Amino acid sequence: MSERQMSIAALKSAKQKAFAVPTLAEASPKYAEIIERRQNLLTELSSTDAEAARVEVQVRSGPRELRRAKVAELVGDQVSAVAVPTPERLMELRQHVRALKDAVSVLDQRIGEERTRASIIICDQIRPEHHRRAREMCLRLLKLHEAMLSYAELTEALNAEDVSWSHMGPAQLLALGGPRDSQSRMAIWLREMVQAGHLDATEIPQALR
């Protein structure tokens, strides 16, 4: 490879590495807003749930603590004020927990909807790069097909002459199928790429169409 070709290859490689797929949040400020709101609700849900659990314990032990305080007062001991949360407060916290969970569920649905919209925006932006890279694979596979066909012609000639050549290490790409097999994995994939618009049907060898 010449110095010029190496420079071009290096530039192409750098260009590919520099390409970055936009995030959903970058494509849609609304998506970013919903995600942030959901996270804030989850944080509030966690703290409210924990507070409700503490209050529930206090409400259950309230009568016992009040009785102890009353006994201490009656016997003349120094008594500190006992603050016991009310059942109403516990109910209020539980209702808030349920409301937070419902709100998170609503946001989850909205996130799914906005994700679809943002994905369309991203796909429109990266479509040319996606096509370029997909087509590059197609063209390289076609080059590989030429090499496979050339190799097949050699092995067929050896077999036709009844030559024992297995000791040379057979190199057929069996995973891709035969180079003349229209139902091979390679042929099927190439036809799929034609349907996807990354390749023209005329670019596929006749034997694989």
Number of C-alpha atoms within 10 A of each C-alpha: 7 7 8 9 10 11 12 12 13 12 12 12 11 11 10 12 9 9 10 8 12 16 12 20 16 13 18 18 13 17 21 18 13 17 17 12 15 20 13 13 17 16 12 15 19 14 13 17 18 14 14 21 15 13 21 20 12 19 19 14 12 18 12 12 16 15 11 14 17 15 13 14 13 11 8 9 11 10 13 9 8 12 10 15 16 15 14 10 14 20 14 12 20 18 13 17 20 13 13 20 15 12 15 19 13 12 17 15 11 16 19 12 12 20 19 13 15 22 16 13 15 18 14 10 14 15 10 11 14 13 15 13 13 16 18 14 15 21 17 11 15 18 12 13 21 14 13 20 16 12 16 17 12 12 17 11 12 13 12 9 9 9 10 9 11 8 6 7 7 10 11 15 11 10 9 15 16 20 24 16 15 17 14 17 14 21 24 15 15 26 19 13 18 18 12 12 13 21 20 14 15 9 13 18 16 10 11 17 15
